[in-house]
Amino acid sequence: MILDELDRRLLNIVQSSFPVSAEPYKVLAEQMATTEEEIMNRINKLKEEGIIRRVGGVFDSRKLGYKSSLCAMKVPVDKLKEAEEIINSYPGVTHNYLREHDYNMWFTLISPSEEAMEETLDEMRAKSGCEIRNLPATRFFKIKVDFKLKN
């Protein structure tokens, strides 16, 4: 997909200045001198093309009282698709990716408590039949990056 000037402007805005409004796409349309329908169509197209992964807020889950952890899963190669579907069905899973390692599927899990996290991991283990290691962070690093697209 070739990005035009409006796409690049839109991407620059939504990365860090998405409007907090009852009608955010209308606000974006006004800022960009176009229509709400055009903004929504472009956002959908950018999502379909994989340029935008998601549209939503970024919260510090720890400040909201949640627990998060990196988890490593040992999945037989012939069970990867099934394991992916199981893991991704949980709303607390924020990332899921493959690695070249015995523990070949890694994901992050956010839960309201340590107990809820262990219950979820036990359920995932039972459904998948796979070993899962819970690797909670001992130090936190948060890096925010905006990709400025030239017009």
N, C-alpha and C positions, 0 to 999 in steps of 0.2 A: 504494500500500500504506500502510495506517495502522499505525504502530508502537505496540505496547502497551508497558506498563511493563517487562515481561521483555525484549522486543526492545531497548529503550533501555538497560537495565542491561547486557545482553549486549554491545551495541556499545561501551559505555563501557569494559568490561573488555578486550575483544579488541583494541582499538586499541593499548594499551600494556602490558597485563599478561597476555598470552596465556600460559597455563601451559606451562612446559617440563617435559614429563612424557611417559611412555610412553602415558598415557591422558588427554590434555588435556581432552577433552570430558567425561570422567567428573569430573575436577577442577572444571571449570566448573559441572557439574550440582550437585556438592556445595556449591560456593560460593553457588549461586543457588537451592538447595532445590528442585531439579526432577530430571528424569531425563536420562541421557546421550542417550537417543533424542530427547527433546524439544530438547535443545541442538543436536544434529546436524540435526534437521529445520528448526529455525529458521535455523541458519547456511546451510543449502542454500537455503531460501526467500529469505533476504536476498541470497544470491548470484544466484539466478534473477531477482530484482527489480532487480538492478544496484546495490543499496545497498552491498553488499560486493563489491569488485572481485576481491580475492584474499585468501587466508589464508596467511601465511608470514612468515618472518623477514626482517628488513632488515639487510643487512650492508654494511660499508664495503669495497667491492670493491678499492679501492686498497690497503688494509691486508692484503688477502688475496693481493696480487700481481697483480691483474687490471688491465686497461686498459679504460676506458670512453670513449665518444665520442658526441656528438650528430651525427647524419647527416642530410643534406638530399638529397631525391630529386626529380628532375624527371620527373613521370609524366603521360602524356597522359590526359585525363579518361576516355576510353573504356577505359583499362587500369587504372584505380584498384583495382577489386576484385581483379584478378589480381595486381597488385603488392602489395596488402595481404596476400593469402594467401601469397605468396612470402616477404615480409619477416617476417610473424608465424610462419612455420614454423621460424624459427631460435630456439633456446632462449636465446641471448644478447640477444635483443631484449626490452627491458623496457617501453618505451612506443612508441606509434605513433600519430600524429595528423596530420590534414590542416590545411593553412594556405592562405590566399589569397595565393599567390605563385607565381612561375615554378617554384620548388622547392616543390612543394605537398604532399609527404609527408615528414614528419620523424619520426625514431625514434632511440632510444638503443640502443647496442650495447655489450655487455660481452664481453671476450675475455681468454683467459689471457695473451696477449702482443700486441704491436703487429703482429708478423708474422701471427699467427692472425687478427687483426682485418682486415688487408688482404686475406688469403686469403678470408675470409668476404665482405667487400665486393666483391671481384672475382667471386666466385661469384654474389652477388646481382645484380650488374650483368649478368653473362652470362645468368642465368635470366630477368631482367625486361626486358633490352634498354634499360634506363633509366640515365641519368646519376645518380651518387650522389657527393656531396661529404662527405668526412670532416672534421668540425669539432671537433677535440679541445679540451677546456677548457684555458684557461691559468690560471684561478683557480677554486676550488671553493667553492660555497655549498651548505649543507645545511640546510634548514628543516624542522623536525619540528612537525607540527600535530596535536593531538588535538581532536576535536570532541566536547565534553561535551554529551550529550543529557539534558535534564531529565526526571526521573521524574514 
